[in-house]
Structure formats: C-alpha cells, structure tokens
Amino acid sequence: MVEQVRAAEAELMARLPDGALMARAASGLATAVIDLLGGAYGRRIVLLVGSGDNGGDALYAGALLARRGCAVEAVLLAEKVHQAGLVALRSAGGLVRDATAARDVAGRGAAAPDVVVDGIVGIGGRPGLRPNAQAALAAYAGIPVVAVDVPSGIDVDTGELDGPHVNADVTVTFGTHKVAHLVEPAASACGTVTLVDIGLDLPPAGVEAWQATDLARLLPTPGATSHKYTRGVVGLRTGGAYAGAGLLSVAGASCGLAGMVRYVGSAADRVLSAHPEVLIGEGRVQAWVVGSGSGPDAVVERSAALDDGVPVVLDADALRDLPGDLPAHAVLTPHAGELARMLDVGRDDVEARQLHWVREAAHRTGAVCLLKGHHTLVADPEGRVHVTTTGSPWLATAGAGDVLGGVIGALLAAGLDPFDAAAAGSWLHGAAATGGPIVAGEVAAALPGVVRRLLG
C-alpha cells in the first residue's frame, strides 16, 4: 500500500502547484489539533520533526497554528528537515530547538505543552524508533499525541509492531486509510483516526474496511415474488455439548436475512421453545453452520454438513483436525487460539502478526478464514482481506461467536459468496454490539434493527 500511495501522491503533485498537496495535508492536521484542544489561542504545541515529508506537514501545520495564537515549538530530530516548512514556522513566530536543547528546557520545569505532534517518520519509515526520538517522546510522557499520517515506529503495511513506537491519541491520515490504521496490533497505537481527503486517485486495495453504504448495497432483500424457500434455508448442527451455544447460533441465524432456519441437534426442544418459527430435523438447506457448542460431536456433524455440498460455516470444535479437501465455499471462524492450533504456531505470534496468519490460514485451507478480534479480519485464499471496525470491547463476551456463526450462515443461505457473507456478517455483528455492558443474546436481538437502519 505504501508504494501505491506514493505513486498516487506523485501523480497528483505533477498536476498541482508546488506545495499544494502539503498545504492540504497541513490544513487538515492543524484543524484536527484545534478540534482535539477545543480551541487554538494560548495553547502550547510541540512538534517532533523528522527528516521526511511528515515533518514538513507538521511544520506547515505548526505555522498555521501559530497564526491562530498557539505557542508552537519544533524539536528537530534530524540534521536535515523540510526547509520550506521550517521557514514558514519561523515566519509565523514558532520556536525551533534541537532535541538536546528541548530536553534541557523540559528538564528545567518549563510549562508542559497541551499536545505533541508526531512528525518523526512517515509511511516509508521502518518499524522502531531511533534513540533520540525515544528520548524526545519520553521527555513529553503523558502529553496527548497527534500523529501525522501514522504513529512513528509501526509497520504501515502489515499492522505489526517491532520495537519502540508512538502511541497516538489521534492519527491524522491523508488520502486513504493505511493497513496499520485497520489491522491490530498497530491499529490500537493509532488512537482515533481522522481521514483528510487530499484528492488522491488510488487503485483498489488488498485490505479494505466497509462502510454502512457498502453493506446496504450488499445485503439480500426479498422481492415481490419471494418466499421462504427462495430466500434461502440455513441449517444449524450446533449445541450438542452446550445447549446455550446452539440457542445462540440459532438466534444469530434468525436475524431475518434468510427465509427459514432449520435446526438439527440435541437442543431441539429448547430451540423450538425460544424460536417457534424454526424447523426441527433433517431437510434441505442452502448452507450449514457447524461446531458452536458441539463438543465431541463436531467432527461427525461437520462430515454430514460437508457431504451436503452446500456452503458451510465451521466454528469452535468443528475447526479441529480439518480435512485437507475443504470446499472453497467453506468459512472458518477461529479466534486467535484456535487459529494458532490450526496452523501449529504460538498464539502470541498470531496476535502479533494477525494479517499474515489469517492470509496464511486461508491459503493453506483454500477456504475463507475469519479471525475474530478487536478488529476482525476476513481473508480469502487469494489474499484479499476485509477488516471489521464496527463493534466495541463489550463484544468480548461468552456466546458472541456463536451468534456470529449464525449470521454468516444466514447470509450464505441467502446467496452471498463466502467472503462477502463472512465480512458482512462480521460488520452486522459488530454494529449490533454498540454500548455496554451487553451479552450475546442482546447482540442477536439487535441484529434486525441494524439491518432495518441500513436498508431504510
């Protein structure tokens, strides 16, 4: 993605007057700083400035802020910085110090700034930070940080963290979100991400995050001549060992996106009591959901579902000892521990390299793989990835994954392809979990309302 953004910037700069692109970025950055501070006049701002264009963005933004009445000081962390930006800041009344002088001033008890702007390195920087940058950040520990484009020190194209890095409260990015803004663990280092449109024309990205309008275009809706069978029947082989998981998977599947729900399992009486519209027993379906709460029965239930030749969602114990000939229409829904077991790697490594391992799982199995997490990832065998950014930490609750499997199954039965069903199901599931505290049953109950708002 870094190379795509750079190429788009170069193409745009060739059509614009000199400095126009940086001026757009600096204006957006200055506005974000003022929004964070609730005003400009009298605020104290420190810019940490490296040698690249991010440092130039910070300097130009500092000049704009100084003209609005801020006390702005630039701390230079490189011998060569953006000279035109430096001239602009000085002309606006900003102060300039090198890193050593700035630490001396801070050590003498000078008034702390209201915000620090991280313009140390940009999207082309390597992971980690040099010692002088680490020392400068330490001198302003506890001060809110606004990062320019990305927090310095993170891996922009993978979302991985390798060494010291900035933890930003706000990240102001330009043109498009980068992988690191979306993929954990780097996404958490970005804080709140603000996107500034600077007019870039970018090709389709290999990592994407949908918005509400994308979902509204994708969701299946019944036509005038639709009936329960044409809208799709989703079957569930769940709850063999844990009846509650079976109930929750049925609740997710009963969100209204498929025409009918069929349940095959030992929790049939409880399912029918809670959901009288559900059919009980074997029959024809357009998709199966297997594994949620199934325990030792999961492998047998998986075999029966796969023999049907329809799309299938495999969750929990149905992910154990996967066959080597999974169909392309299978969707796997592991959490980090289950994915680690599937791939025979450490859970810590999965959590540190989430994008890498979800792609690897999809490649090895030939199926769509959904890695549950703060930002859930969905990968297909060709490497395309969707990131779900809806939801909240309250979604980390028992049974939420069972609901998710049911939603994805309903979308598969309604005709969505496996990648779109997994991505859309994850988005809806997250959007249904706003606020908190919340439990899994409440997530399922909120799903029809989310769909109504999207389609309304």
N, C-alpha and C positions, 0 to 999 in steps of 0.2 A: 504493500500500500504506500510506503514512503516514496518509492520511485514513481508511482502513479501521481501522487500529489505534487511532487517536484516537477514532473513533466507538465501537469496542468498549470502550475504556477508560472513556469517558463513561457508556456504558450500565451497565457493571459498578459504577462508583463510585456511581451513583444507587441501587444496591441494597445497598451495603456501608456500614458505619460510616465516618465521616470519617477519612481517613488509613490505612485498612486496606490499600488497594491499594499505597500507597507502602511500607508496612511489609513486605508480602510481597516487594516488589522489593528493599528494603534488606537483608532477611534473606538472600535468595539471593545478593546481591552480597557481603555480609560472609563468607558461607560460602565463596564462590569465592576470595576474598582469602586466607582462612586455609588453604584447600587448596593454593593456589599457594605460600604461605610455609612450609607444613609445620607450622604452629602459630600461636598468637596472642601469648602472653605475651612481652613485651620487644621485639616487632617495632616498627619505626618506619614510619609510613604518612603520606604526604602526599596530601591531596585537592585537586585543582584544580577549583574550583567556579564554574560559570557561573550565569546567571540563571534557567534553566529547571528543570523537574522532575527532569532528570538530576542537576543539582546538589543538589536535595533528596534524591534517592536516595543520593547519595554522602555527604551529611551524616548522614543517619539510619544508614547503614551504618557511618560513622565512629564514631557514638555506640555502636553495638553492639560494634565492635572495641575501643573504649576501655574498655568494661566488661569485656572479656576480657583486659585487660592490655596492650593496644597503646598506644604513644605516637602520638597522632593529631594532625596539624596540617592545618587547612584554609587554603588560599590562595584568597582571594576575587578573582575576575577580573571582577566586575560590581558596580555600586553597589548593586543590589537582588538579593538571593539569597533562597532559601527560608527564611523567618524561623523557622518552627517547627522545621525541621531544624537551623538554627543554634543555637537554644536547646537542643535535645536534645544536640548535640555538646558545647556548653559545660557543660551539666549533668553530662555523663559525664566531664568533665575534659579535653576536647580543647582545643587551642590554635587561635586564629584570627588570621591575618595578612592584610594586603592584599598584592598582588603585589610591590610595590616593597620592602616590609619583608622579604618572603620571599627575594627575590633578594639583599638585603643580608646576611641571615643565611647563605644558601648561599655567598656570596662570602667570608665570614669563616672558611670552612672548617668549618662545622658538620657533624656526622655525617650522612652520606648516608642517606636513607630506604631501606627494604627494597623498597618498592613505591610507585608513584604511581597514584592512581585518577583517571581522566579523566572528570570530570563537567562538562565545559566547555559543550558543546551536545548536544542530543539529536536525535531523528529529524526534528524540524522545522527544524533548522539548515541554513543554506546551505553549499555547498562552500567550503572555505578556512577560515582562522583569522585572527582579529584579531592585531595586533602584540603586545598584552600576553599573549595566550595562547601565541604563538610564543616569546616571551621566557621565559615560565614553563616551557615544555617544555624549552627549551634549558638552563635552569638545572639541570634534573634529567636531562640526557642520560646515557644508559647505564643508567638505572634501569628495571627491569621495569614495564610499564604494564598496568593493568587498565582497560578502557574500559567505561563504563556504557551499555548498550544498543547503541551503535555508536561506533566511533572518531570523535572530533570532526573535522569538516572534510571528510568524504567525502560523496558524493551517495547518499543512502539508497535512492532509488527507481530508480536506474539502474546503480549499481555503478561509476560513473565517478569519477575523481579530477581535481579542478580547483583547484590551489593547495595551500598547506601543509595538512597533516593529521596526525593522530595515527597512529603505527604501534604497535598494541597487541600485547602478548604473549598476552593473554586478553581476550575480549569477553564480558560477561555480558549477555544479552538477555532480554527478558521477553515471555511470551505466544506469540510465534512468531518464526521467523527472518525477517529482512527481506531484500530483494533484495541489498543490499550485502554481506550475510554470505555470499552464494552466488555472486555474479557478479564475475568479475575485471574490472579490477584491484583493486577495493576489497576483495574477499574476502581477499586476501593481507595487507591492512592490519589485518585483524581478529584475526589470530593464531588461537588455539584458541577456538572459540565455545561457550559454555555457555548452554543454554536453561533459564530458570526459568519454570515454569508458574504463572501468577498468575490463571488462571481465565477468560481471555478467550474469548469466543464469536465466531469470525471466519468470514466467508464464504470460499468457495473463492478461491484466489489465482491470478493470472495467471502467476506464476512459481512453480514447485514443485520439490521435490527428494524423490525417493522413498527409502524405507527398505526393508530386506530383506523385511518383511511385504508391502509393496506388490508387490514382484517375485514373491513366492511365489504371490500370488493371480492374477497376470497370465500367468505362464509356461504355455505349452501342454504338456499331459501326455497320453500315449496312453491310450485306453480299452481295455476288454476286447476289443472287436472291431476295433481299429485295425490298419492295415497300412501298409506303407511309402508307398503312394500317398496314402492318406487323411491321413497326417501331413504331406504336402507334399514337393515336389521343388524344390530350389533349384539353379539353373543358374549357372555362372560363365563369363564371357567375359573372362578375365584372363591376364596373363603373356605377352602377345605379344612385348614387347621385353625384359622382365626376368622370366625364368622363376621366380626366387625369389619374386617378388610373387604370381605365380599359385599357387605351392605354399602360401604363407601364407594367401591368401584361401580356398583350399580347406580348409586346416587350421581356419580360423575357422568355415567353414560346416559342417564335420564335427564340430561340438560335441555332436551328438545331439538337437538341438531340432527338426530336420526329419527326415523319413523317408528321404530319399535326396538325394545330391549328384550333379549332372551337370556335367562339365567340357567346354568347347569352347574349344580354344586350342592354341598351338604347344608348350606344355609338357606335353602329354598323357602322354608316356612317363614323365616324372619324377613327374607327379601319380599315375599308376597304381602306380608303384613304391613311393611313400610312402604311398598310400592305396588299397589294392586294392579297397575297397568302393565306390569312386567309379565311376560310369558315364562313359564317354568318348564324345563325339559328340553331334550334334543330337538333340533329342527334346522332349517336352512337359515344361514346368516350371510352377511356380506363382509363381516370382519369379526375376529375374536380378540378378547382380552384375557390373558392367562397369567397366573402367578401371584397376584396380590393376595396374601394370606393363605396361599395354597399349601405351604409346607412341603412334606414329602410327596404329596400328590402332584406337585407342579410338573414333573417330568412326564408323567403319564398324560396329564391334561394338555401339555404342550404338544405331545405327539399326536393326540387326537385333533387338535386345532390345526396343526401343520398339514395333516392328511386331508383336510378340507380344501386346501388350495386357495384360501382367501387371505387377504391381509390380516396380520396378527400383531398384537402388542404383547411383548414379553417383559414381565416385571418380576422383581423380587426373586423367589426361588426358581422361577422359570428361566432365569439367566444362568443357572448353574450348568456346567458341562454342556455347553451349547453344541449342537451338531455342526459339522463342517459344511453342510449344504443348506444353510438358511436361505429362504427365498428373498428376492430383492424387495418384496413388499412387507418385510418384517420391520417392526420398530422396537428397538431395545431401549429400556428406560432405567438405567442404573444410577445410583448415587456414587460418590467417589470411591467408597469402599468396595462396592460391587464391581465397578469398572476396574479397579486395581486387581481384584481377584480374577476377572475375565482375562486380563492381559498379563497376569503374573508379574506385576510391578508393585512398588510400595504406594500406599495411599497418599503419603506426603508428596511423592513425586507427581501423582495425578493432580493433586490440589495445586501444586506449584506450576504445572505445565498443562493446564486444562485444555487449551486449544489443540496442542499437539496430540494429547492422548485421546480426545474424542474423535479426532480425524483418524487416528490410528485404529481405533476400535471399529469405525465404520468401514475402513479399508480392509481390515482383516476379516470381518464377518460378512461383508457385502450387503449389510443392512443399514438402515438409518439408525443412528445412535443418538440418544438424548441423555446428556449428562446433567443431572439435577444439581442445583446450587443456587447461590445468591443471584448470579446471572446464568440461567440455564442455557446450555449450548446444544444445538441440534446439528449433526453433521451427516452428509450423505457420502457414499463410497468415493465420489469424485472430489471430495474436499470442500464442497460448498458448506457454509456454516451460517446458521441463524442464531442470534443472541436474543434471549428474552430479558428485557429490562423492566417489565411490569412486576408487580408484587412487592413484598416487603419482608423483613426478617421474621414477622409474625407467621409467615408461611412455613417456617421450620417447626412443624407440629405433626404429631403422630397421625397417620392416615392420609395426609395431604397427597402423597404419591399415589395412593390407591384411587383417589378422586381423579388425579391427572390421567392415569391409565384409562379410566372410563371415558373421559372426554376425548382423548385421542382416538379410542376405538369408535366412538360415535362419528367422528369426522371421517375416519377411514370408511365406515359403512355408508356414509352419505356420499362418498365418491372422491374425496380429496386424495391426492397421491401421498405416499408415506411421509415425505419430507414436509410438505405443506400441512398435513394433519398433525404431525408432531410439533411443528413450530406454532401453528395456530392454537392447538390445544394448550401448549405451554403459556402462550400470551394470554388466553382467556382465563386460565387457571390463576395466573399472577394477578390479572386485573380484578378477579373476584375476591382477592385476599387483601383488600385495602383496609386500613385501620387495624385495630387490635386492642386487646387480645382476641384471637379467633381460633376456632377449632375446625377440623376438616369438614365436618358436616355443614358448617356455616359457609365454607367455600363452595361446596356443591350447591347449596341453596341459593347462593348469589349468582350463579352462572347464567340462568335465564335472563336476569336483569341486565347483566353485562352485554349479552347478545342483543337484547332489545335496544339498548342505548346505542350500540354500534350501528344497527340497521335502521334506527329511527331517523 
